[in-house]
Amino acid sequence: MWIALSLLSAVGAAATSLALKQAVGHGGVVLSTATFRLAAGALLAGVVVLAGGWPTLGAEYWRTAAIMLVPEVAGTLCLSLALRAGDLSLVQPLLGLLPLLVMAAGAALLGEIPSPRAGIGVALVTAGVY
């Protein structure tokens, strides 16, 4: 099931980049990025309500959300700037570096050491970017 969901996620990310590329040309980077995130937040809130409502969120959740807010906003703005400046066919494939960055951060920050097989897989995906 996770493979199908991952593939759907990839399709969604590509569609988002395509739409965001078009939007930044008309509304500017900051406005377009904020609009996309607000719209996505509203849609996700609807999904949460339909799925049974909000779970109880503890202090650890809010601490983690606060820590991740700055890199999320910075990364999204950088993606918008890259989409405005470059071709979608060049910008989107660079997101293939994400598995390498996540694996490295997981090892450094969480102590999650990937198996040799997983490391080889991430290396192959990263090599495929170029």
Secondary structure, 3 states (H helix, E strand, C coil): CHHHHHHHHHHHHHHHHHHHHHHHHHHCHHHHHHHHHHHHHHHHHHHHHHCCCCCCCCHHHHHHHHHHHHHHHHHHHHHHHHHHHCCHHHHHHHHHHHHHHHHHHHHHHHCCCCCHHHHHHHHHHHHHHC
